[in-house]
């Protein structure tokens, strides 16, 4: 019997507000434990929360970008459960009247596009963090994260594989980063994902017993956890056993899931409207303003890059993953209208340095005009592409100075005189008689060895095109 997976994701995106959802405490990551708390976020008696307007605007911006139906009236609700990291013994969230419903996320996988529908988007506050002592049987509670604004995005159960789940998560991460409402850093917990998963016979329309998966903080974890759980559930069904509805944790060390607790239903949380918070009313003027602030989204930008700049699907995908990188590319192309050359240099040299330093391109001293200038120097044969990559670009990137200035000050303009280079090429052949014989015997790839010797002796200043031409003439004569 063939089975198929039925997967729905609940993604929590931490909103990039400076203060928490109901108080003025900072949301900055990495502070000393319990240094960013107050009576409101720790649930002291007599306090009154006041909702963060910026958090509502960020949530609405995502809802509009994903084509959701915004509810003009919504309510904050209390979700009751007991856990050490929840100081009030309830979490302020939304239930019956969420901020937005419907909408969809478009994904692309293996060149095919698919739309994953959404159930709802709602606001809620985060809980604290338990820190377990590795040496003693103690756990500590850090309340810094308590009250940090989260946006929960709930998908419909329309995802059919771990690969689709990862594609959905990446697409959503790119969108929230483009909108500037979440940094999408999964390592710091600002983008987290729970999955509801069941399996059923292929072609069946009914749902199987679902299991909730938690503790997945990377794309690899999501893919591995779902793959294991699909295999586990199919195995149980083939053995004639029942699947238990429960919450399970993923352990990356074993790449398996383990039972955590029985799965709760909505009625277990005893939701009711929070009496301390007024109804959220969304005005038309606010929606119109937020609509005007929504940029071109990643998939639309990718399609335009392929069409307008004649880039491959891969090139366009990498360049549009980050809005800042895509903007940088377009700024360079305005000055130096050769999209293919710009894309090639950015996807190799520029990204290599950005990944090494773990920086966004806006955090560097490297400017669009510098890359345009560098590529012009190569095009005019003033420097070779090798010299541009190995000697000029690193200094431009680190110091933020003009490539022309570096080339002039260090006398790097390449030698293109055939007369001068021919003498050097002849001496290289005389120094390497064994390689010459191998070339004549059919090893034509050795031309690269000879060109490399010249580049080494001239410290990269020889024009490789001219050198290659001279060697071809000398070796064939």
N, C-alpha and C positions, 0 to 999 in steps of 0.2 A: 504493500500500500504506500502511495506517495502522500507526503504531508507538506503543508505550507505553514509558515509562521505568520502570526498576526501580532504586530508590534505597535504600540502607541508610546510616545515619549512625553515626559513632563520635564521641561527645561526651566531651570531657575537662572535668570540673568540678574546679576547685581547692578543696580542702576548707578550711574556715575554722578551722584549728587555729593556735595561736600558734607552734608549733614544727614542724620538718620531720618527715618520715615516720620517719626512723631516727636522728635526732640532735636536740639541743636548740637548734639555730640558728633564728633568727627567720624567719618567713615574710612579714614586713611588706613591702609593695610600695613601690618608689621609693627604696630605700636606695642609698648609694654602691656602685658596682660592687665585687664581691668583698669586701664588708664583713660579709656574713652567711654565712660559710663556716667549716668546721672539717675536721680530718683525716678524719672519717667521710663527710661529703657530698662531699668531693673525692677519696675513694678512696685514701687513703694506706695503705701496707702495714701490716698488723698490727691494723687497727681492726676492731671488731665492732659491727654495727648492732643497735639495739633498736627494735622497732616501736612506733609511737605508738598507744596504746589509744583515744584520742579519735577518731583517724582511722577506726579500725575501727568504732566506734560510729556515726559519721556515715554511713559507707557502709552499715551495716546498717539505719539509719533510712530511707534512701532505698529500699533493697531491700524493706523491709516496706511502705512507702507505695505502691510500684508493684506489689505482689503477687508479688514474686519468691520462688522457692524458695531459702531460705538453706541453704547447705552447712554442716553442723555442723563439718566439718573442711576446711580449705583450706590451700594452700601458696603461699608466695612463690617465684617462679622468676627465673632470670637470663635476660634477653633480650640476646643478643650482637650488637652491631654497632659499627662504628667511625665516630665523628664528633667534630669538635673540641670540641663542647659536652658531651661525655659522658666525664667524667674516668676512670671505671672501665673504659671500653670495654664495659660491659654496663649494662643498665637493670634494676632490680629491679621485677618486675611479677608477674602471675599468668597461668598458661596452662591446664594440665590440670584443676586444682582451684581454680576461681575462688570468690570469696566468695558469689556468688548467681547463679542462672540463671533464665531465663523472665521472667515478668512482662509488663507492658504500660504504654503511655502513651496516655491518651485525649486526642484533639485535637478541636477544633471549627473548622470552616471553612465560611463562607457558610451558617451556620445548621445545618449537618450535622455529626454526630459520627462519629468513626471511631477504632478502636483499632489502634495500631501495636504489634506484639509485640516483645519484647526477647529477645536471645540470652543476654546475660550482663551482669553488673556486676562489675568487679574493681578492686582497688587497684593503684596503681603510683606510682613516683616520677617527678618531672619532670626534664627535662634542663636544661642551662644555656641561655644566650642569646648568639647571635653578633651583634656590633655592627659594621657595616661602615662604614669610613671613606669619606666622600664625596669627599675631596680626594686621598687617597693609596690605592694598591692594598693596603690592610691591612684585616684583620678582627681584632676583639678579642673575648675571651670573658669574659662575666660569669657566674660560677658561683652567684650569689645564689639563683637559682631551682632549682638542682640539689638534688634531694631533697625538694622541696615535694610534699606528698601530693596525688595526683590520683585521681579516680574516673572510670574509663572505662565509659560506658554504650553498649552496642552494640545497635543495633536490628536487627530482621529486615528483609530487603529487601522491605518492604511499603508503602513510600512511592512514590507514582506521579506526583508533580509537584513542581516547585520550591516552589509555594505550600504544599503539604502538608508539605514539609520544613521550611519556616519556621514553620508552625503547630506542628509537633512540637517544634522547637527552643525556641520561645517557651513552650510548655506545660511542657517540662522545666525551663527556666530559672525559671519561676514556682514550680514545685514545690520546687526546691532552695532558693530564697529563702524560701519559706514554712517550710520545715524548718529554716532557719537554718544550713545546712551549707555554703553557697557563696554569695558575693555576686553571682554571675552577671554580673560586669563584663567584657564582651567586649573593650572597649578596652584593659584591663589584662591580658588574656589569661587571666583566671580562669575563663572558659567558652570553650572552643575546639571546633571542629567539623571533622572530615574526612568526606568522602562517598565511598562506593563507588557507581558509577553505570554502568548498561548500558542498552541499548535492545533491544527485540524486537518482532516483528510482533504486533499486537494480537490477543489470543486465544491466543497461544502460551504454553505452560507451561514451556518450556526457558529457560535464562538465556543472555544474550549475553555477550560479553567485557567484563569490568568494568574500569573506570578509576578510580583513586583521585584525589580532588581535595583539595589542601591550600591553606593560606594564606587561609582565609576567616574574618575576624574581626568580621563584623557580619551581621545578618539580610539586609541588602541584598546583601552579597557572596555569601552562600549562594544566594540566589534568582538572581542574575545569573550566577554561575558554573555552576550546574546548568542554567539555561536555555540558555546558550551550548554547554555540553557535549552536551546532548541534541540540539541542532541540528547540531553538528559530527558526532556519531556517526551520525545519520540520513543526513546528507549523504554520508558515506563508504559506508554500506551501499547507498544508491541508485546510487552510482557503481561498485558492485561491488568496492569495496576492503575490506581487512580492518582491523578495529580492533585496535590493539596494546594488550596489557595493560601498563599503565604507571602511574606516579605523575605527576600534572600539577599545576602551580602556577597559581593564578588571579592575574591582574594587573588591578586595578580601573581603571587608567589606560586600558587598551585594552578592558576588559571581555571579555577572552579568556583561555583557558587555554593553557599552554605545557608541553612535556615537561620533566620534572625528572630522572627515572631510571626504570629498569625496575622493575616492581612485584615486591616480595619476597613469598615464601610463608612460612608458619610455619616450615618446616624450615630456611630460610635463617638463622634467628636462633639455631638450636641451643639451644632452651630446655632447662633442667634445674633441679630444685629447688635453691634457694639453701642451701648447707650451713651458712651462718652464722645462719640464722633458723629458729626452731622453728615447728612447725605451729600454725595459728590454730584454736583450739577455741571454738566458740560455745555458751554455756550457755543453757538455757531461761529462766532467771531474767532474764538480760540482755535477751533478746528481748521478754519480757513488759513489762519496764520501758520499753524503747524504743517498743513499741507504744502504751503509755499516753501517750507524749510527742508522738505524731503529731497535728498539728492538722487541722481540716477543710481539705481541699485546694481549690485554686482553682476547678476546674470545679464541684465540689459546692457551694461557697460561692456561685458565680455563679448556679446554678440556684435556690438558696434565696433569694437576694436578689430574683430575678425573681418568685418565688412569694410570699414573705413580705412584701416591701415594694412589690410591683407596679411594679418598675422595668423599663425596656426592656432588651433583650439588650445593647445598646451601653452603657447606663448601668451595668449590673451588671458587664459585662466590665471597664470602666475602673476601677471602684471596687474590684474584687477582684484586680487585677493585683499589687498590693502588699498583703501581709497587714496592715501597719501602717495603710494607708489604709482598708482594709475595717474594721479594728477601730475606727478613729477615727469612721467613719461610724456604726457601731452604737452607739458611746458617745453621740454627738450625738442619735440617734433615741430613745435611752432618756430623755433630758431633754426633747427637743422632738419629739414623735411625729408628725412630718410628713415622711416619707421622701423624697417627691418634691421638696419645697422644699430639704431638706438636700442631696440629690443634685445638684440644679441649681446650688446655690451652690458646692459642692465641685468639680464638673466644670468650672466656669468660673473663678471667682476664685481658689479655693484652689490648684487645679492650675496655674494660670497663674503664680502666685508660686513654687510649688515647682519648676516647670520652669525658671523664670528663675534661681533660686538653686541649682539642682541639689541639692536637699536632700530627705531623707526627712521626712515630717511630724513624726516624733518628734524631729528635730533642730532644730525651730523652737520659738518661745515660744507658738505658737498652740495653745490647748487646746479640747477638745470643748465645755466649758461656755461658752466665749466665742462659738462659732458658734451654739449654742442660744440664748444671750442676744440675739445680734444679730438672729436671725430672729424672735424674739419682739417685738423693738422694731419691726420692719417690719410684722409681723402686726397689732400694736396701733395701727398708723398713727402711731406716735411719730416715725419717720423713714421716708423713702422708700427703696425698694430701690436707687435711683441713688445717694443719699447714703450708704447702707450700703456700697455697692461702692467708691465713689470717695473717700470721706473717712474713714469709720469703720474699715472692714476693714483698709486698709493700715497704720493706726496700731496696731490690735490685733495684727496679724501681726508687725510689727516690734518692738513694745515689750512684748507679752504682758500688756496691761492690759484691764480690763473695758470692754466697749462702752458700758455704762450710764454709767460714769464719764466716758468721752470725750464722750458726748452731753450730759451735764449740765454739764461744765466748759466746753465750747465752745458751749453754748446752741444745740444743733442740732435740738431738737425741732421737728418740722415744723408749719407754720401750716396749720390746717384750717378757719379761720373764713371762711365764704362771704362775709360782708359785706366783710371787709378784702381778700380775694383778688379779689372782683368789681371793685373800683375799679382794681386793678392790671391786671386782664385788659382792662378797657375802655380804659385808657391804651395798652396794647400794640396794640390794634386801631386806635386813632387814629394811632399812630406808623407803622403799616404798611398804608396804604390800598391799595397795589397788590396785596399778598398777600391782602387781604380780597376784592378783586374777583376774583382768580384762584380763590379758594375758592368764591365764589358761582357762578363759571363752570363749576365741576365738579371742581376739584382739591382733593378732600376730604382728601388726605394732608397738606395744609398745616396741619392741626390740630396736628400734631406740632411744626411750626415755632413756632406761637404758644405752646404749652405750654413749649417749650424756652426761649423768651424770658423767661417768668415764672420758670422754674427758675434761669436765669442771674442775674436781678435779685435773687432771694431767696437766692442762693448754695445752691440745692438744698433750701431749707427749706420750700417750698410743697408741699402735698399734691397730687401730680400727678393723682390721681383726681378730687379736688374741682375743680382747675383745668380739667381736661378737660371736666367736666360744665358748668362755667360758660361756657367757650368755645362748646360745642355750643349752649347756650341763646342766647347773644349772637349767634352767627353765623346761626342759623336763624330768629331773630326779625326 
